[in-house]
Amino acid sequence: MNSFQKINLRNENLERKYNMSEEDQIEEILEEANAYNMRKEVDERAKIHLKNDPLFSKLEAYIYAYNDLIDDHE
């Protein structure tokens, strides 16, 4: 695969992510958390963030919870 094909592939992946619904993106985050056996913890932490801070979007809460827990885990 040449560099032009790699760039196109990266651009296609980015475009796919931008076109994903919020629920699909959250599910992807939870699947990634599952790779660390932390799906439940990320889901629970995100729900706590949503309850404590109504300014968080649902997606932001899951991103924040994932980053917070995975950083602690590694």
mmCIF file of the N, C-alpha and C atoms, coordinates in Angstrom:
data_MODEL
# 
_entry.id   MODEL 
# 
loop_
_atom_site.group_PDB 
_atom_site.id 
_atom_site.type_symbol 
_atom_site.label_atom_id 
_atom_site.label_alt_id 
_atom_site.label_comp_id 
_atom_site.label_asym_id 
_atom_site.label_entity_id 
_atom_site.label_seq_id 
_atom_site.pdbx_PDB_ins_code 
_atom_site.Cartn_x 
_atom_site.Cartn_y 
_atom_site.Cartn_z 
_atom_site.occupancy 
_atom_site.B_iso_or_equiv 
_atom_site.pdbx_formal_charge 
_atom_site.auth_seq_id 
_atom_site.auth_comp_id 
_atom_site.auth_asym_id 
_atom_site.auth_atom_id 
_atom_site.pdbx_PDB_model_num 
ATOM 1   N N  . MET A 1 1  ? 0.855   -1.168 0.000  1.00 0.00 ? 1  MET A N  1 
ATOM 2   C CA . MET A 1 1  ? 0.000   0.000  0.000  1.00 0.00 ? 1  MET A CA 1 
ATOM 3   C C  . MET A 1 1  ? 0.904   1.236  0.000  1.00 0.00 ? 1  MET A C  1 
ATOM 4   N N  . ASN A 1 2  ? 0.658   2.120  -0.935 1.00 0.00 ? 2  ASN A N  1 
ATOM 5   C CA . ASN A 1 2  ? 1.481   3.324  -0.994 1.00 0.00 ? 2  ASN A CA 1 
ATOM 6   C C  . ASN A 1 2  ? 0.933   4.401  -0.056 1.00 0.00 ? 2  ASN A C  1 
ATOM 7   N N  . SER A 1 3  ? 1.675   5.480  0.089  1.00 0.00 ? 3  SER A N  1 
ATOM 8   C CA . SER A 1 3  ? 1.292   6.523  1.047  1.00 0.00 ? 3  SER A CA 1 
ATOM 9   C C  . SER A 1 3  ? -0.020  7.203  0.664  1.00 0.00 ? 3  SER A C  1 
ATOM 10  N N  . PHE A 1 4  ? -0.289  7.322  -0.635 1.00 0.00 ? 4  PHE A N  1 
ATOM 11  C CA . PHE A 1 4  ? -1.547  7.924  -1.080 1.00 0.00 ? 4  PHE A CA 1 
ATOM 12  C C  . PHE A 1 4  ? -2.729  7.063  -0.636 1.00 0.00 ? 4  PHE A C  1 
ATOM 13  N N  . GLN A 1 5  ? -2.600  5.746  -0.758 1.00 0.00 ? 5  GLN A N  1 
ATOM 14  C CA . GLN A 1 5  ? -3.671  4.837  -0.335 1.00 0.00 ? 5  GLN A CA 1 
ATOM 15  C C  . GLN A 1 5  ? -3.861  4.906  1.181  1.00 0.00 ? 5  GLN A C  1 
ATOM 16  N N  . LYS A 1 6  ? -2.762  5.024  1.927  1.00 0.00 ? 6  LYS A N  1 
ATOM 17  C CA . LYS A 1 6  ? -2.859  5.129  3.384  1.00 0.00 ? 6  LYS A CA 1 
ATOM 18  C C  . LYS A 1 6  ? -3.589  6.407  3.790  1.00 0.00 ? 6  LYS A C  1 
ATOM 19  N N  . ILE A 1 7  ? -3.277  7.509  3.117  1.00 0.00 ? 7  ILE A N  1 
ATOM 20  C CA . ILE A 1 7  ? -3.938  8.781  3.415  1.00 0.00 ? 7  ILE A CA 1 
ATOM 21  C C  . ILE A 1 7  ? -5.426  8.676  3.120  1.00 0.00 ? 7  ILE A C  1 
ATOM 22  N N  . ASN A 1 8  ? -5.778  8.083  1.993  1.00 0.00 ? 8  ASN A N  1 
ATOM 23  C CA . ASN A 1 8  ? -7.190  7.916  1.653  1.00 0.00 ? 8  ASN A CA 1 
ATOM 24  C C  . ASN A 1 8  ? -7.911  7.054  2.683  1.00 0.00 ? 8  ASN A C  1 
ATOM 25  N N  . LEU A 1 9  ? -7.256  5.988  3.122  1.00 0.00 ? 9  LEU A N  1 
ATOM 26  C CA . LEU A 1 9  ? -7.848  5.109  4.114  1.00 0.00 ? 9  LEU A CA 1 
ATOM 27  C C  . LEU A 1 9  ? -8.069  5.850  5.428  1.00 0.00 ? 9  LEU A C  1 
ATOM 28  N N  . ARG A 1 10 ? -7.092  6.645  5.854  1.00 0.00 ? 10 ARG A N  1 
ATOM 29  C CA . ARG A 1 10 ? -7.243  7.446  7.072  1.00 0.00 ? 10 ARG A CA 1 
ATOM 30  C C  . ARG A 1 10 ? -8.389  8.433  6.944  1.00 0.00 ? 10 ARG A C  1 
ATOM 31  N N  . ASN A 1 11 ? -8.480  9.093  5.782  1.00 0.00 ? 11 ASN A N  1 
ATOM 32  C CA . ASN A 1 11 ? -9.553  10.058 5.557  1.00 0.00 ? 11 ASN A CA 1 
ATOM 33  C C  . ASN A 1 11 ? -10.925 9.382  5.577  1.00 0.00 ? 11 ASN A C  1 
ATOM 34  N N  . GLU A 1 12 ? -11.018 8.187  5.008  1.00 0.00 ? 12 GLU A N  1 
ATOM 35  C CA . GLU A 1 12 ? -12.276 7.446  5.021  1.00 0.00 ? 12 GLU A CA 1 
ATOM 36  C C  . GLU A 1 12 ? -12.667 7.076  6.452  1.00 0.00 ? 12 GLU A C  1 
ATOM 37  N N  . ASN A 1 13 ? -11.692 6.673  7.264  1.00 0.00 ? 13 ASN A N  1 
ATOM 38  C CA . ASN A 1 13 ? -11.976 6.329  8.660  1.00 0.00 ? 13 ASN A CA 1 
ATOM 39  C C  . ASN A 1 13 ? -12.450 7.549  9.446  1.00 0.00 ? 13 ASN A C  1 
ATOM 40  N N  . LEU A 1 14 ? -11.816 8.691  9.206  1.00 0.00 ? 14 LEU A N  1 
ATOM 41  C CA . LEU A 1 14 ? -12.239 9.920  9.879  1.00 0.00 ? 14 LEU A CA 1 
ATOM 42  C C  . LEU A 1 14 ? -13.647 10.309 9.465  1.00 0.00 ? 14 LEU A C  1 
ATOM 43  N N  . GLU A 1 15 ? -13.930 10.209 8.180  1.00 0.00 ? 15 GLU A N  1 
ATOM 44  C CA . GLU A 1 15 ? -15.258 10.561 7.678  1.00 0.00 ? 15 GLU A CA 1 
ATOM 45  C C  . GLU A 1 15 ? -16.320 9.638  8.283  1.00 0.00 ? 15 GLU A C  1 
ATOM 46  N N  . ARG A 1 16 ? -16.006 8.358  8.404  1.00 0.00 ? 16 ARG A N  1 
ATOM 47  C CA . ARG A 1 16 ? -16.939 7.409  8.996  1.00 0.00 ? 16 ARG A CA 1 
ATOM 48  C C  . ARG A 1 16 ? -17.229 7.785  10.438 1.00 0.00 ? 16 ARG A C  1 
ATOM 49  N N  . LYS A 1 17 ? -16.188 8.171  11.185 1.00 0.00 ? 17 LYS A N  1 
ATOM 50  C CA . LYS A 1 17 ? -16.390 8.556  12.581 1.00 0.00 ? 17 LYS A CA 1 
ATOM 51  C C  . LYS A 1 17 ? -17.233 9.818  12.700 1.00 0.00 ? 17 LYS A C  1 
ATOM 52  N N  . TYR A 1 18 ? -17.028 10.783 11.802 1.00 0.00 ? 18 TYR A N  1 
ATOM 53  C CA . TYR A 1 18 ? -17.812 12.012 11.852 1.00 0.00 ? 18 TYR A CA 1 
ATOM 54  C C  . TYR A 1 18 ? -19.274 11.747 11.535 1.00 0.00 ? 18 TYR A C  1 
ATOM 55  N N  . ASN A 1 19 ? -19.545 10.715 10.760 1.00 0.00 ? 19 ASN A N  1 
ATOM 56  C CA . ASN A 1 19 ? -20.907 10.395 10.369 1.00 0.00 ? 19 ASN A CA 1 
ATOM 57  C C  . ASN A 1 19 ? -21.593 9.439  11.344 1.00 0.00 ? 19 ASN A C  1 
ATOM 58  N N  . MET A 1 20 ? -20.874 8.975  12.349 1.00 0.00 ? 20 MET A N  1 
ATOM 59  C CA . MET A 1 20 ? -21.464 8.074  13.333 1.00 0.00 ? 20 MET A CA 1 
ATOM 60  C C  . MET A 1 20 ? -22.386 8.855  14.255 1.00 0.00 ? 20 MET A C  1 
ATOM 61  N N  . SER A 1 21 ? -23.463 8.219  14.669 1.00 0.00 ? 21 SER A N  1 
ATOM 62  C CA . SER A 1 21 ? -24.352 8.851  15.634 1.00 0.00 ? 21 SER A CA 1 
ATOM 63  C C  . SER A 1 21 ? -23.656 8.896  16.996 1.00 0.00 ? 21 SER A C  1 
ATOM 64  N N  . GLU A 1 22 ? -24.189 9.711  17.870 1.00 0.00 ? 22 GLU A N  1 
ATOM 65  C CA . GLU A 1 22 ? -23.636 9.799  19.222 1.00 0.00 ? 22 GLU A CA 1 
ATOM 66  C C  . GLU A 1 22 ? -23.718 8.440  19.914 1.00 0.00 ? 22 GLU A C  1 
ATOM 67  N N  . GLU A 1 23 ? -24.834 7.745  19.749 1.00 0.00 ? 23 GLU A N  1 
ATOM 68  C CA . GLU A 1 23 ? -25.000 6.431  20.367 1.00 0.00 ? 23 GLU A CA 1 
ATOM 69  C C  . GLU A 1 23 ? -23.979 5.427  19.821 1.00 0.00 ? 23 GLU A C  1 
ATOM 70  N N  . ASP A 1 24 ? -23.694 5.485  18.518 1.00 0.00 ? 24 ASP A N  1 
ATOM 71  C CA . ASP A 1 24 ? -22.686 4.591  17.934 1.00 0.00 ? 24 ASP A CA 1 
ATOM 72  C C  . ASP A 1 24 ? -21.300 4.893  18.499 1.00 0.00 ? 24 ASP A C  1 
ATOM 73  N N  . GLN A 1 25 ? -20.998 6.173  18.679 1.00 0.00 ? 25 GLN A N  1 
ATOM 74  C CA . GLN A 1 25 ? -19.703 6.559  19.220 1.00 0.00 ? 25 GLN A CA 1 
ATOM 75  C C  . GLN A 1 25 ? -19.578 6.104  20.675 1.00 0.00 ? 25 GLN A C  1 
ATOM 76  N N  . ILE A 1 26 ? -20.660 6.228  21.436 1.00 0.00 ? 26 ILE A N  1 
ATOM 77  C CA . ILE A 1 26 ? -20.648 5.770  22.826 1.00 0.00 ? 26 ILE A CA 1 
ATOM 78  C C  . ILE A 1 26 ? -20.448 4.265  22.868 1.00 0.00 ? 26 ILE A C  1 
ATOM 79  N N  . GLU A 1 27 ? -21.129 3.545  22.004 1.00 0.00 ? 27 GLU A N  1 
ATOM 80  C CA . GLU A 1 27 ? -20.968 2.094  21.966 1.00 0.00 ? 27 GLU A CA 1 
ATOM 81  C C  . GLU A 1 27 ? -19.537 1.715  21.609 1.00 0.00 ? 27 GLU A C  1 
ATOM 82  N N  . GLU A 1 28 ? -18.913 2.464  20.714 1.00 0.00 ? 28 GLU A N  1 
ATOM 83  C CA . GLU A 1 28 ? -17.517 2.202  20.359 1.00 0.00 ? 28 GLU A CA 1 
ATOM 84  C C  . GLU A 1 28 ? -16.597 2.434  21.560 1.00 0.00 ? 28 GLU A C  1 
ATOM 85  N N  . ILE A 1 29 ? -16.865 3.477  22.326 1.00 0.00 ? 29 ILE A N  1 
ATOM 86  C CA . ILE A 1 29 ? -16.090 3.760  23.537 1.00 0.00 ? 29 ILE A CA 1 
ATOM 87  C C  . ILE A 1 29 ? -16.251 2.611  24.529 1.00 0.00 ? 29 ILE A C  1 
ATOM 88  N N  . LEU A 1 30 ? -17.480 2.142  24.707 1.00 0.00 ? 30 LEU A N  1 
ATOM 89  C CA . LEU A 1 30 ? -17.726 1.047  25.640 1.00 0.00 ? 30 LEU A CA 1 
ATOM 90  C C  . LEU A 1 30 ? -17.081 -0.248 25.172 1.00 0.00 ? 30 LEU A C  1 
ATOM 91  N N  . GLU A 1 31 ? -17.056 -0.480 23.875 1.00 0.00 ? 31 GLU A N  1 
ATOM 92  C CA . GLU A 1 31 ? -16.389 -1.674 23.353 1.00 0.00 ? 31 GLU A CA 1 
ATOM 93  C C  . GLU A 1 31 ? -14.881 -1.593 23.599 1.00 0.00 ? 31 GLU A C  1 
ATOM 94  N N  . GLU A 1 32 ? -14.323 -0.419 23.433 1.00 0.00 ? 32 GLU A N  1 
ATOM 95  C CA . GLU A 1 32 ? -12.894 -0.238 23.708 1.00 0.00 ? 32 GLU A CA 1 
ATOM 96  C C  . GLU A 1 32 ? -12.621 -0.438 25.197 1.00 0.00 ? 32 GLU A C  1 
ATOM 97  N N  . ALA A 1 33 ? -13.499 0.091  26.045 1.00 0.00 ? 33 ALA A N  1 
ATOM 98  C CA . ALA A 1 33 ? -13.347 -0.102 27.488 1.00 0.00 ? 33 ALA A CA 1 
ATOM 99  C C  . ALA A 1 33 ? -13.438 -1.581 27.842 1.00 0.00 ? 33 ALA A C  1 
ATOM 100 N N  . ASN A 1 34 ? -14.261 -2.303 27.109 1.00 0.00 ? 34 ASN A N  1 
ATOM 101 C CA . ASN A 1 34 ? -14.413 -3.736 27.345 1.00 0.00 ? 34 ASN A CA 1 
ATOM 102 C C  . ASN A 1 34 ? -13.096 -4.480 27.111 1.00 0.00 ? 34 ASN A C  1 
ATOM 103 N N  . ALA A 1 35 ? -12.264 -3.967 26.221 1.00 0.00 ? 35 ALA A N  1 
ATOM 104 C CA . ALA A 1 35 ? -10.956 -4.572 25.976 1.00 0.00 ? 35 ALA A CA 1 
ATOM 105 C C  . ALA A 1 35 ? -10.083 -4.524 27.230 1.00 0.00 ? 35 ALA A C  1 
ATOM 106 N N  . TYR A 1 36 ? -10.365 -3.567 28.100 1.00 0.00 ? 36 TYR A N  1 
ATOM 107 C CA . TYR A 1 36 ? -9.657  -3.449 29.380 1.00 0.00 ? 36 TYR A CA 1 
ATOM 108 C C  . TYR A 1 36 ? -10.478 -4.061 30.523 1.00 0.00 ? 36 TYR A C  1 
ATOM 109 N N  . ASN A 1 37 ? -11.568 -4.730 30.171 1.00 0.00 ? 37 ASN A N  1 
ATOM 110 C CA . ASN A 1 37 ? -12.517 -5.272 31.158 1.00 0.00 ? 37 ASN A CA 1 
ATOM 111 C C  . ASN A 1 37 ? -13.060 -4.177 32.072 1.00 0.00 ? 37 ASN A C  1 
ATOM 112 N N  . MET A 1 38 ? -13.335 -3.010 31.477 1.00 0.00 ? 38 MET A N  1 
ATOM 113 C CA . MET A 1 38 ? -13.801 -1.870 32.267 1.00 0.00 ? 38 MET A CA 1 
ATOM 114 C C  . MET A 1 38 ? -15.063 -1.240 31.684 1.00 0.00 ? 38 MET A C  1 
ATOM 115 N N  . ARG A 1 39 ? -15.808 -1.989 30.895 1.00 0.00 ? 39 ARG A N  1 
ATOM 116 C CA . ARG A 1 39 ? -17.018 -1.448 30.272 1.00 0.00 ? 39 ARG A CA 1 
ATOM 117 C C  . ARG A 1 39 ? -18.003 -0.931 31.320 1.00 0.00 ? 39 ARG A C  1 
ATOM 118 N N  . LYS A 1 40 ? -18.279 -1.753 32.315 1.00 0.00 ? 40 LYS A N  1 
ATOM 119 C CA . LYS A 1 40 ? -19.250 -1.387 33.349 1.00 0.00 ? 40 LYS A CA 1 
ATOM 120 C C  . LYS A 1 40 ? -18.794 -0.144 34.111 1.00 0.00 ? 40 LYS A C  1 
ATOM 121 N N  . GLU A 1 41 ? -17.518 -0.093 34.442 1.00 0.00 ? 41 GLU A N  1 
ATOM 122 C CA . GLU A 1 41 ? -16.989 1.049  35.200 1.00 0.00 ? 41 GLU A CA 1 
ATOM 123 C C  . GLU A 1 41 ? -17.092 2.344  34.403 1.00 0.00 ? 41 GLU A C  1 
ATOM 124 N N  . VAL A 1 42 ? -16.771 2.277  33.106 1.00 0.00 ? 42 VAL A N  1 
ATOM 125 C CA . VAL A 1 42 ? -16.865 3.474  32.257 1.00 0.00 ? 42 VAL A CA 1 
ATOM 126 C C  . VAL A 1 42 ? -18.319 3.926  32.160 1.00 0.00 ? 42 VAL A C  1 
ATOM 127 N N  . ASP A 1 43 ? -19.225 2.978  31.958 1.00 0.00 ? 43 ASP A N  1 
ATOM 128 C CA . ASP A 1 43 ? -20.644 3.307  31.860 1.00 0.00 ? 43 ASP A CA 1 
ATOM 129 C C  . ASP A 1 43 ? -21.135 3.959  33.158 1.00 0.00 ? 43 ASP A C  1 
ATOM 130 N N  . GLU A 1 44 ? -20.778 3.390  34.287 1.00 0.00 ? 44 GLU A N  1 
ATOM 131 C CA . GLU A 1 44 ? -21.203 3.945  35.574 1.00 0.00 ? 44 GLU A CA 1 
ATOM 132 C C  . GLU A 1 44 ? -20.613 5.329  35.821 1.00 0.00 ? 44 GLU A C  1 
ATOM 133 N N  . ARG A 1 45 ? -19.327 5.484  35.516 1.00 0.00 ? 45 ARG A N  1 
ATOM 134 C CA . ARG A 1 45 ? -18.676 6.785  35.727 1.00 0.00 ? 45 ARG A CA 1 
ATOM 135 C C  . ARG A 1 45 ? -19.300 7.852  34.826 1.00 0.00 ? 45 ARG A C  1 
ATOM 136 N N  . ALA A 1 46 ? -19.596 7.498  33.589 1.00 0.00 ? 46 ALA A N  1 
ATOM 137 C CA . ALA A 1 46 ? -20.219 8.460  32.672 1.00 0.00 ? 46 ALA A CA 1 
ATOM 138 C C  . ALA A 1 46 ? -21.581 8.897  33.198 1.00 0.00 ? 46 ALA A C  1 
ATOM 139 N N  . LYS A 1 47 ? -22.342 7.969  33.716 1.00 0.00 ? 47 LYS A N  1 
ATOM 140 C CA . LYS A 1 47 ? -23.671 8.303  34.252 1.00 0.00 ? 47 LYS A CA 1 
ATOM 141 C C  . LYS A 1 47 ? -23.554 9.208  35.470 1.00 0.00 ? 47 LYS A C  1 
ATOM 142 N N  . ILE A 1 48 ? -22.525 9.021  36.267 1.00 0.00 ? 48 ILE A N  1 
ATOM 143 C CA . ILE A 1 48 ? -22.284 9.905  37.406 1.00 0.00 ? 48 ILE A CA 1 
ATOM 144 C C  . ILE A 1 48 ? -21.948 11.310 36.914 1.00 0.00 ? 48 ILE A C  1 
ATOM 145 N N  . HIS A 1 49 ? -21.094 11.405 35.889 1.00 0.00 ? 49 HIS A N  1 
ATOM 146 C CA . HIS A 1 49 ? -20.747 12.719 35.322 1.00 0.00 ? 49 HIS A CA 1 
ATOM 147 C C  . HIS A 1 49 ? -22.003 13.429 34.815 1.00 0.00 ? 49 HIS A C  1 
ATOM 148 N N  . LEU A 1 50 ? -22.865 12.688 34.140 1.00 0.00 ? 50 LEU A N  1 
ATOM 149 C CA . LEU A 1 50 ? -24.096 13.289 33.608 1.00 0.00 ? 50 LEU A CA 1 
ATOM 150 C C  . LEU A 1 50 ? -25.006 13.782 34.729 1.00 0.00 ? 50 LEU A C  1 
ATOM 151 N N  . LYS A 1 51 ? -25.069 13.022 35.797 1.00 0.00 ? 51 LYS A N  1 
ATOM 152 C CA . LYS A 1 51 ? -25.916 13.398 36.925 1.00 0.00 ? 51 LYS A CA 1 
ATOM 153 C C  . LYS A 1 51 ? -25.365 14.629 37.649 1.00 0.00 ? 51 LYS A C  1 
ATOM 154 N N  . ASN A 1 52 ? -24.045 14.670 37.816 1.00 0.00 ? 52 ASN A N  1 
ATOM 155 C CA . ASN A 1 52 ? -23.415 15.753 38.572 1.00 0.00 ? 52 ASN A CA 1 
ATOM 156 C C  . ASN A 1 52 ? -23.211 17.037 37.776 1.00 0.00 ? 52 ASN A C  1 
ATOM 157 N N  . ASP A 1 53 ? -23.128 16.928 36.465 1.00 0.00 ? 53 ASP A N  1 
ATOM 158 C CA . ASP A 1 53 ? -22.874 18.109 35.643 1.00 0.00 ? 53 ASP A CA 1 
ATOM 159 C C  . ASP A 1 53 ? -23.765 18.086 34.407 1.00 0.00 ? 53 ASP A C  1 
ATOM 160 N N  . PRO A 1 54 ? -24.882 18.772 34.458 1.00 0.00 ? 54 PRO A N  1 
ATOM 161 C CA . PRO A 1 54 ? -25.826 18.756 33.340 1.00 0.00 ? 54 PRO A CA 1 
ATOM 162 C C  . PRO A 1 54 ? -25.289 19.432 32.070 1.00 0.00 ? 54 PRO A C  1 
ATOM 163 N N  . LEU A 1 55 ? -24.156 20.102 32.172 1.00 0.00 ? 55 LEU A N  1 
ATOM 164 C CA . LEU A 1 55 ? -23.582 20.728 30.980 1.00 0.00 ? 55 LEU A CA 1 
ATOM 165 C C  . LEU A 1 55 ? -22.832 19.732 30.095 1.00 0.00 ? 55 LEU A C  1 
ATOM 166 N N  . PHE A 1 56 ? -22.503 18.561 30.654 1.00 0.00 ? 56 PHE A N  1 
ATOM 167 C CA . PHE A 1 56 ? -21.859 17.513 29.863 1.00 0.00 ? 56 PHE A CA 1 
ATOM 168 C C  . PHE A 1 56 ? -22.846 16.982 28.838 1.00 0.00 ? 56 PHE A C  1 
ATOM 169 N N  . SER A 1 57 ? -22.398 16.810 27.617 1.00 0.00 ? 57 SER A N  1 
ATOM 170 C CA . SER A 1 57 ? -23.211 16.036 26.681 1.00 0.00 ? 57 SER A CA 1 
ATOM 171 C C  . SER A 1 57 ? -22.993 14.571 27.031 1.00 0.00 ? 57 SER A C  1 
ATOM 172 N N  . LYS A 1 58 ? -23.869 13.727 26.565 1.00 0.00 ? 58 LYS A N  1 
ATOM 173 C CA . LYS A 1 58 ? -23.741 12.300 26.872 1.00 0.00 ? 58 LYS A CA 1 
ATOM 174 C C  . LYS A 1 58 ? -22.415 11.766 26.334 1.00 0.00 ? 58 LYS A C  1 
ATOM 175 N N  . LEU A 1 59 ? -22.070 12.145 25.116 1.00 0.00 ? 59 LEU A N  1 
ATOM 176 C CA . LEU A 1 59 ? -20.818 11.684 24.512 1.00 0.00 ? 59 LEU A CA 1 
ATOM 177 C C  . LEU A 1 59 ? -19.614 12.187 25.302 1.00 0.00 ? 59 LEU A C  1 
ATOM 178 N N  . GLU A 1 60 ? -19.627 13.455 25.688 1.00 0.00 ? 60 GLU A N  1 
ATOM 179 C CA . GLU A 1 60 ? -18.519 14.005 26.479 1.00 0.00 ? 60 GLU A CA 1 
ATOM 180 C C  . GLU A 1 60 ? -18.340 13.252 27.791 1.00 0.00 ? 60 GLU A C  1 
ATOM 181 N N  . ALA A 1 61 ? -19.442 12.896 28.418 1.00 0.00 ? 61 ALA A N  1 
ATOM 182 C CA . ALA A 1 61 ? -19.370 12.166 29.689 1.00 0.00 ? 61 ALA A CA 1 
ATOM 183 C C  . ALA A 1 61 ? -18.685 10.819 29.493 1.00 0.00 ? 61 ALA A C  1 
ATOM 184 N N  . TYR A 1 62 ? -19.002 10.138 28.408 1.00 0.00 ? 62 TYR A N  1 
ATOM 185 C CA . TYR A 1 62 ? -18.387 8.829  28.157 1.00 0.00 ? 62 TYR A CA 1 
ATOM 186 C C  . TYR A 1 62 ? -16.909 8.965  27.780 1.00 0.00 ? 62 TYR A C  1 
ATOM 187 N N  . ILE A 1 63 ? -16.583 9.975  27.014 1.00 0.00 ? 63 ILE A N  1 
ATOM 188 C CA . ILE A 1 63 ? -15.180 10.208 26.660 1.00 0.00 ? 63 ILE A CA 1 
ATOM 189 C C  . ILE A 1 63 ? -14.384 10.517 27.926 1.00 0.00 ? 63 ILE A C  1 
ATOM 190 N N  . TYR A 1 64 ? -14.913 11.406 28.746 1.00 0.00 ? 64 TYR A N  1 
ATOM 191 C CA . TYR A 1 64 ? -14.235 11.791 29.984 1.00 0.00 ? 64 TYR A CA 1 
ATOM 192 C C  . TYR A 1 64 ? -14.057 10.579 30.900 1.00 0.00 ? 64 TYR A C  1 
ATOM 193 N N  . ALA A 1 65 ? -15.114 9.788  31.071 1.00 0.00 ? 65 ALA A N  1 
ATOM 194 C CA . ALA A 1 65 ? -15.055 8.610  31.940 1.00 0.00 ? 65 ALA A CA 1 
ATOM 195 C C  . ALA A 1 65 ? -14.034 7.611  31.419 1.00 0.00 ? 65 ALA A C  1 
ATOM 196 N N  . TYR A 1 66 ? -14.048 7.389  30.114 1.00 0.00 ? 66 TYR A N  1 
ATOM 197 C CA . TYR A 1 66 ? -13.098 6.439  29.520 1.00 0.00 ? 66 TYR A CA 1 
ATOM 198 C C  . TYR A 1 66 ? -11.666 6.906  29.755 1.00 0.00 ? 66 TYR A C  1 
ATOM 199 N N  . ASN A 1 67 ? -11.390 8.151  29.419 1.00 0.00 ? 67 ASN A N  1 
ATOM 200 C CA . ASN A 1 67 ? -10.025 8.667  29.580 1.00 0.00 ? 67 ASN A CA 1 
ATOM 201 C C  . ASN A 1 67 ? -9.593  8.640  31.032 1.00 0.00 ? 67 ASN A C  1 
ATOM 202 N N  . ASP A 1 68 ? -10.471 9.010  31.922 1.00 0.00 ? 68 ASP A N  1 
ATOM 203 C CA . ASP A 1 68 ? -10.162 9.025  33.348 1.00 0.00 ? 68 ASP A CA 1 
ATOM 204 C C  . ASP A 1 68 ? -9.831  7.624  33.859 1.00 0.00 ? 68 ASP A C  1 
ATOM 205 N N  . LEU A 1 69 ? -10.669 6.667  33.548 1.00 0.00 ? 69 LEU A N  1 
ATOM 206 C CA . LEU A 1 69 ? -10.467 5.314  34.065 1.00 0.00 ? 69 LEU A CA 1 
ATOM 207 C C  . LEU A 1 69 ? -9.327  4.578  33.390 1.00 0.00 ? 69 LEU A C  1 
ATOM 208 N N  . ILE A 1 70 ? -9.175  4.719  32.098 1.00 0.00 ? 70 ILE A N  1 
ATOM 209 C CA . ILE A 1 70 ? -8.115  4.005  31.393 1.00 0.00 ? 70 ILE A CA 1 
ATOM 210 C C  . ILE A 1 70 ? -6.758  4.565  31.785 1.00 0.00 ? 70 ILE A C  1 
ATOM 211 N N  . ASP A 1 71 ? -6.668  5.893  31.955 1.00 0.00 ? 71 ASP A N  1 
ATOM 212 C CA . ASP A 1 71 ? -5.392  6.481  32.409 1.00 0.00 ? 71 ASP A CA 1 
ATOM 213 C C  . ASP A 1 71 ? -5.020  5.939  33.786 1.00 0.00 ? 71 ASP A C  1 
ATOM 214 N N  . ASP A 1 72 ? -6.012  5.801  34.673 1.00 0.00 ? 72 ASP A N  1 
ATOM 215 C CA . ASP A 1 72 ? -5.744  5.239  36.003 1.00 0.00 ? 72 ASP A CA 1 
ATOM 216 C C  . ASP A 1 72 ? -5.342  3.784  35.915 1.00 0.00 ? 72 ASP A C  1 
ATOM 217 N N  . HIS A 1 73 ? -5.907  3.079  34.944 1.00 0.00 ? 73 HIS A N  1 
ATOM 218 C CA . HIS A 1 73 ? -5.680  1.634  34.792 1.00 0.00 ? 73 HIS A CA 1 
ATOM 219 C C  . HIS A 1 73 ? -4.289  1.332  34.254 1.00 0.00 ? 73 HIS A C  1 
ATOM 220 N N  . GLU A 1 74 ? -3.780  2.193  33.375 1.00 0.00 ? 74 GLU A N  1 
ATOM 221 C CA . GLU A 1 74 ? -2.486  1.943  32.727 1.00 0.00 ? 74 GLU A CA 1 
ATOM 222 C C  . GLU A 1 74 ? -1.364  2.367  33.571 1.00 0.00 ? 74 GLU A C  1 
# 
